[in-house]
Amino acid sequence: MVQQKVNGAFTIPTRALVMIFDDGDYAGAEVKVRMNVPLGVLWEIQAMAQDNPRPAFDLFGDRVLLEWNLRSDGGEAIPVTSDGMNELPVDLAILIMEKWAEVVFKAPAPLPNSSPNGVTSAEEDVRTAQ
């Protein structure tokens, strides 16, 4: 059921996905990404990924990444930005974007009618294999 509110504003919450890598070289890596990016950002990333991937990775780093536990081989925290995306090994950067795209482009599940405590979660946990 949709309720209409005449004089109130609605703030769109950020929905997040936590990708947890369970096996392979990146076992233990956790990456939190924004799921409900603006539609224009989604189209830009998709278009750039085809023709000129560098700006797509930059936009992903600046508009989609929220958190991660990644460190360089020297032990320094890698920034959660486009600069940080550019510090990642190629296969890991591609894997992160591919797993995010798989979830973003799949059909959304139906919304639940209610939850036991009246609160729905805005964060998902997805375990992923490489």
ZAMARGU-4260 file (C-alpha; in steps of 0.2 Angstrom, whole numbers, plus 5000, padded with zeros to 4 digits):
<rodrens>
0) 5000/5000/5000 | 5007/5017/4996 | 5002/5032/5007 | 5001/5049/5000 | 5007/5063/5011
5) 5002/5081/5006 | 5015/5092/5014 | 5029/5081/5019 | 5046/5077/5011 | 5053/5060/5009
10) 5072/5057/5011 | 5077/5042/5000 | 5088/5031/5011 | 5104/5024/5005 | 5103/5005/5002
15) 5119/4996/5003 | 5126/4979/4999 | 5141/4971/5008 | 5150/4959/4997 | 5161/4946/5007
20) 5173/4937/4998 | 5175/4919/5005 | 5188/4910/4995 | 5202/4912/4983 | 5216/4926/4984
25) 5203/4939/4991 | 5196/4928/5005 | 5192/4940/5019 | 5189/4955/5009 | 5173/4965/5012
30) 5167/4979/5001 | 5151/4989/5005 | 5143/4997/4990 | 5128/5008/4987 | 5114/4999/4978
35) 5102/5013/4974 | 5113/5024/4964 | 5105/5038/4954 | 5099/5031/4937 | 5110/5043/4928
40) 5125/5036/4937 | 5120/5019/4933 | 5119/5023/4914 | 5135/5032/4914 | 5144/5018/4922
45) 5136/5005/4910 | 5140/5016/4894 | 5158/5020/4900 | 5162/5002/4904 | 5159/4997/4886
50) 5169/5011/4878 | 5181/5019/4890 | 5182/5009/4906 | 5194/5021/4916 | 5181/5034/4919
55) 5168/5020/4924 | 5180/5014/4938 | 5183/5032/4944 | 5164/5035/4944 | 5161/5019/4953
60) 5174/5023/4966 | 5167/5041/4969 | 5148/5037/4968 | 5146/5018/4973 | 5159/5013/4985
65) 5155/5016/5003 | 5167/5006/5014 | 5180/4992/5012 | 5193/4983/5023 | 5206/4983/5009
70) 5225/4987/5013 | 5240/4987/5001 | 5253/4974/5003 | 5262/4987/5013 | 5248/4987/5026
75) 5241/5004/5022 | 5223/5007/5021 | 5217/5009/5003 | 5206/5025/5001 | 5188/5021/4997
80) 5188/5033/4982 | 5192/5032/4963 | 5210/5034/4968 | 5208/5018/4979 | 5200/5009/4965
85) 5215/5013/4954 | 5226/5005/4967 | 5218/4988/4966 | 5224/4973/4956 | 5215/4973/4940
90) 5206/4957/4943 | 5199/4963/4960 | 5193/4979/4953 | 5184/4970/4939 | 5177/4957/4951
95) 5170/4971/4963 | 5161/4980/4948 | 5155/4964/4941 | 5147/4957/4957 | 5139/4974/4960
100) 5132/4975/4943 | 5125/4957/4944 | 5115/4962/4959 | 5110/4980/4953 | 5103/4973/4936
105) 5093/4958/4943 | 5075/4960/4945 | 5071/4967/4963 | 5062/4955/4975 | 5045/4959/4980
110) 5044/4971/4995 | 5038/4962/5012 | 5022/4967/5019 | 5029/4969/5036 | 5044/4964/5047
115) 5043/4957/5064 | 5049/4973/5072 | 5042/4985/5060 | 5059/4990/5053 | 5066/4984/5036
120) 5084/4983/5033 | 5093/4994/5020 | 5108/4984/5020 | 5111/4967/5012 | 5125/4954/5015
125) 5130/4945/4999 | 5144/4931/5000 | 5153/4929/4984 | 5165/4917/4976 | 5178/4923/4964
</rodrens>
